[in-house]
Amino acid sequence: MTFVYLVMAIVAEVIATSALKASEGFTRPLPSMLVVIGYGLAFYLLSLVLRTLPVGIAYAIWSGLGIVLVTLLGVYAFGERPDLPGVIGLSLIVAGVVVLQVFSKMSVH
């Protein structure tokens, strides 16, 4: 269940972050509610993940995949376009998460 909770935490965080942009500084009620609920759920689920995964590994996966998904949502929902250095940086983040998960002895498999 650990990785199910982690995926759910990532999805909640991505929804909350996207709603944060849509809330326009917390001036729009529905997106503002999504921000509060989404981040609350994301952190609760992440706390469940931390029962079994080391914090460094859990946070690397959570934040790394969250960054990539928020970027993709920004492209499709908000018309934001990352430049070449941005794409390279995102690729390095993904590579770092893969290295931690596959090669690190910290990871719980």
Buried (B, 14 or more C-beta within 10 A) or exposed (E): EBEEBBBBBBBBBBBBBBBBBBBEEEEEEEBBEBBBBBBEBBBEBBEBBBEEBBEEBBBBBBBBBBBBBBBBBBEEEEEBEBEEEEEEBBEEBBEEBEEBBEEEEEBEE
